[in-house]
């Protein structure tokens, strides 16, 4: 049995680069970018009017005290740049239009009275250069805008579109199957008998991986050794990695460690000094396929997914690392076993911006309903029996 730190180190050694694919921009949301994106021109690409109104030459009008200016014309968004002929005149300019040549200040319609082709300025305070978004003020041409390793949100999609990127190079998503085991499990559309339960772990794990665009297939195998041997072999041949749920503990029908051994999957570790999730099994096949065999208890499998599988997946996808979060425990916790402990907590912020963790009542690793009341697991490292309120501990978010 190994420590949490040793387990993380061993899993980190098995990070795999699954490659790069090119996707249409419209289908790239939530994928991980695998190229640096640069502007193909300045942002904005021209001096841009930001308010509907009139464009003036400040020194030719306001500095001379002229408050009623003849209108020479109109500059509309999407039209070529116009030019001011007289510095004591003005041009009506719409939001998004190129700033007319010879002007340097925009006064909005709300501060004007337009009458008989003249604009009368109705306010006293005008600042030279106001209401203009200058060329290159946001980004210069050729400047880096989005780094490789960024998970693409709506914001990045918009910026990429403005720079003319109609396709993007992103991480290739590995194929995965999530397998539940156990005679007691039935499909979710079936009314269970008194001694049966519906399959839920695979759906929780599948949903967790979908946030990184991994669309896992689902499978189920009863506790039958020949069937386990045949189906797991098939999955090893057809998927990049496998997640198994159940069948890895000390029970009479927990066949998976023996099945995996017979199929040539080398055990890297089995059992971690933690609660929940101690029976976690991890190994690698002769052709490089990784197998994550999780405990069957729902909270155990869910915690292991977020504590080990998702960090591994993010490393495989070259996702930029986020700063580690810590939260201040709000209630003393006693935990005697020499194990790293992962209680479920509800997160909230104080008025001062401090992240707080409130423990959620839980009846053990089978009480997955309690997950709905929390937001994260708190990592309480082994080596002490008492974990005090007002001390900060590592947060593993699932919400």
N, C-alpha and C positions, 0 to 999 in steps of 0.2 A: 504494500500500500504506500502510495507516494503523496507528497504534499501538493497543495494547490499550485504553488510556485513551480514545482517540478513538472506538473501536468501541463501548465501553460508553456513552459520552455520546450517540452517534447512535441507539443502540437505546433508551436511556432516553427519548429525545424521541418515541418511537413507542408509548408506553404507552397502552393503550386500556381504558376502563371498559366492560365488556361488560354491565353492568347487575346487577340484583338479582332473586332469585326467593325464594319462600317454600317451605320444605321441612318435612315432618314431622320432629319431633325424632329419631325412631328412624332416619331416613335422612340425618342431617346429619353423621355422623362424617367427619372430615378436610376438611369444607367450611370456607370462610372466612366468619366471621360479619360481617354488614354492619349491625349495630345494637348499641347498648349494652344490656346486660341488667342490670336492677335487681331487687332482692328485692321481692317483694310483701308480705312480712311479715318480722319479725325472724328471725334464725338464731342459735340455735334459737328457735322461736316461744314457748317457755315455759321456766321453770326445770325442767330435765330431770334425772331420776335417772340416774346413770351406772353404778351397781353394784346388783345384787340384794342386798337386806338390809332394814334398818329405817331409817325417817326419824324423827329426834328433834328436840326443841327443846333446843339445847345448854345454854342458861342454866337451863332448868327441870329438867334431869336431870344432865348431866355436871358442870356447875358446882357442883351440890349433892352430888356424890359418889354419885348413884344409879346402880347398876350392874345392877339387875334391874328391868326395866320391863314393865308389862302391855301387851299388844298390843290395840289398839282395832279393827284391821281390816287390809284389804289394799288397796293402790293398784296397779292393773295398767296396763301400757302400753295406750293406746287408750281408757282410761276417763276420765270427767270427774274433775276435781280433788276429792280428799277433804279433810277438815279434822280436825286433831288437837284433841280436846276438852280433854284434860288435858296440861299441859306436862310432867308427870312420867310420861307414857305414851309409846307409840311406835306407828307404823303400818308394817306390812310394805310395802315399796315395790320394784317391779320395774324393771329397766333400761328406760329409755325412758318411764317414767311421769311425769306431772306431779308435781312436788314437792308433797306435801300442805301445805295452808295451816296455818300455825302451826309448821312445822318448818324447820330450817335446816342440818341435818347428816345425812349418810347413813353408816351403818356396815354393812359388807358381812357376808354370812352367814358367811364364813370366820372372822370375828372374834367370832362369837356362839354361844350355845347356846340353842336354842329348845326350850322344854318347858312344858307346862301353860299355854299361852296367855301365856307370859312370855318375854322375851328377856333373856338374861344376857350382859353385855358381858365378853369374855374377855381384852381387851388393855388396857394402861394409857394408851396415847397415842392420843387422838382430837383432831383439829383441827376447829374450828368451820368449817362451810362445805364440808367435804370431800365428794367424790364427787357434786358437783352441777355441771351444765353450765348456766350462767345464761342467761336470756332475752337475746338480742341480743349475746351475748358474741362471736360470730363476725362477724355483720353486723347492722346496724340496718335497720329497714324503709326501703325506697327507696334503699338504698346500691348503688352500682355494683359489680357482681360480675364481669362479663366484658366486656371492651372490644371494640368493633368492630375488625376486623382480626385477630382471634385465630383460628388454625386449631383447629378443635374436636377435642379428644381425649375419651377416656372421662370425664375429670374434669369438663370443661365440660358434657358431656351430662348428667351427674348433677346438677350444680348448677342447670342450666337446668330440669331436671325438678322439682327441689325448689321452684323459684320459679314453677311453673305454666306454663312455656313449652312448649306442646305442638307449636308450629311455630316455625321460626326463619327470619329473613331472612338469606340467604347470597348470596355472589357467584354470578352466573350463569356457568356454565362455558363457555368458548368451544369451538366445534367445530374439530377439527384432523384433518388427514390427514398421515401420514408416508409419503413415497414413496421407494422405493429405485429406482435406475437401474443398468443395466448388463447386458450379455448373459451375463456370467459367473455371474450369481446365479440360484439355483433355490430353490424352496420348501423349508422345513425338513423336510417329510415325504418328500422325494425323495432317492434316493441319487445324489450328484453324480458326474458324469463326471470324468476326471482333470483337465480344464481348467476345471472349475466349482467354485463354493463356495456354501454355503447362505447365505440372507439372515439376517443377525444384527443389523445396525445398527438396523433399524426396531424390533426387539423390545427392544433396550436403551433406545432413545429413548422408546418407548411406556411401558416400565416406569418410566422416570424421571418422566414426566409424570403417571402414575397416582397418584403420592403426593399430587398436588393435585387429584385427582378428574377429570382430563382423560382421557376415554376415547377415544383416537385411533383412527381407522380406518387401515388399512394398505393400501398400493397398490404395484404394481411396474410399471415401464415399461422396455422394452428400448431399446437405443441406436438408435432410429429417429426421425429428425427429425419427420416428419408425425405419428407416434403421440405423441411427446412434446408436440407442439404441441396436439393435440386433447385429450389426457388432462389436461394441466396446466391448460388453459383451463377444462375441466369442473370441476376441483378449485377453481379460483379462484372459480367461480360458486357453489359449494356448501359451502365451509368458511370459517370465520372467519380461520384462518391455516394456512399450509402449511409443512411441513418436508421438504426434499428431501435425499437422501443420495447423494452421488456425482455425477459429470458436471459439476463446476465448476472443474476444474483446467485444464491446458494440453494435454491429450491430443487426438488427432485426432477422437475421438468424444464429447468433452465439450461437448455441444450446449446445455446448460441456459442459460448466460448469453445466448446468442443467442435461444433460445426465449422466455425471459422478456422480453427486449427487444421481440420481435415481438408479444407479448401485452400490451404496454403497462405492464409492471411496471418502475418506475423503479429503477435501481440506486442504492442509498444508499452502499454500499461493496462492494469486492471485494478480498479479501486483507488479512490482518492480520499485523503483524510479530510472529509467535509460532510456536512449535513445541511440540506438533503443532497442526494446524488452520489453517495459513496461507491456503489457498484459500477460506476461508469467504466466502460471498456473501450480502448482505442487501438486500432491496428492498421496494417498496410499490406495489401496483396502483393504477389510477386510481379504483377504488371503495374504497380504504382497506384492502385485504387485505394482510397482511404475509407475506413469503416469506423463510424461513431456509433457505439452500442450503448444506449442510454437505459437507465433504470425505468421500470414500468410505471412507478408512481408518478402521477401527473406533475406535481410541483418539482420533483426531482428532475424529470426530463426537461421541463420548461426552464429551470434554472441552469442546467448544464448547456442547453441550447444557447442561452444568452451569455453565459460566462465563458464558454469555450468555442462552440461552433460558429457563432456570428463573428467574434473577433478573428477567428481563422479565415472565415469567408471574406471579411473586409480586407485582410492582408492579401489574400489571393487576388482580389479585385483591385488591388493597389489604391484603395480608398485612403485619402488623406486622414491622418490620425486626428482625433478630437482630444482636447484637454481632458484629463481624468477628473471626474466630478467627485466631490465629497459632501456629505451632509452631516449636520449636527444631530446626534441622537437625542430624542426628547424624553426618554424613559430608561431607567436602568434595566439591563438585561443580564440575567444569570444563566450561564451555560457551562456545565461541568465537564463534558467529554473533551478529550484532547483532539478536537476537530475544528476546522474553520466552519463557522456557522453563517448561514444566509437567511436571516429572517426577512419576511415580507414587510415593506414599509410604505406608508403614505407620505408623499413629498409635498412640502408647502414652503413658501417664502415668507420670512418675517418682513415687517415694514422697512427694516434696514437692509433687505436684500439677501439675508442669510438663508441658505437652503436647509430646511429642517426635515428630519425623518421621524415619523411617528409609527411605532410598531403596530402591525395588524394582528389581531387574534387569529390563531391558526391551530388546527387540530392535527398537524403532522403533514407528511409529504403526500398524503392522499387527498387532502382538503384543497382541491384546486379551485373551489368556489371562492376561497379567500383571496385568490389572485385578483378578482374583480374589484376588491376594496383597496388594493395597493397600486403602486406605480413602479416599484423597483425592489431589488434585493439589496440588503446592506451586507458588506463583507466584514465579518468580525473574525479576524485572524486568530488562529489557535495560539495557545501559550498563556491564556489567562482565563479565569472563571467568571469575572465580573466586567461588564462593559457599561461604563458610566454615562449618564445623561450629560449633555453639553460637551461631549467629546465627538470629534469628526471622524467618519469612517467612509470608506470607498463605496460608491453607489454603482449599481448595475441596473440601469433602467430597462424596463420592458414597455413602459407607456410614455 
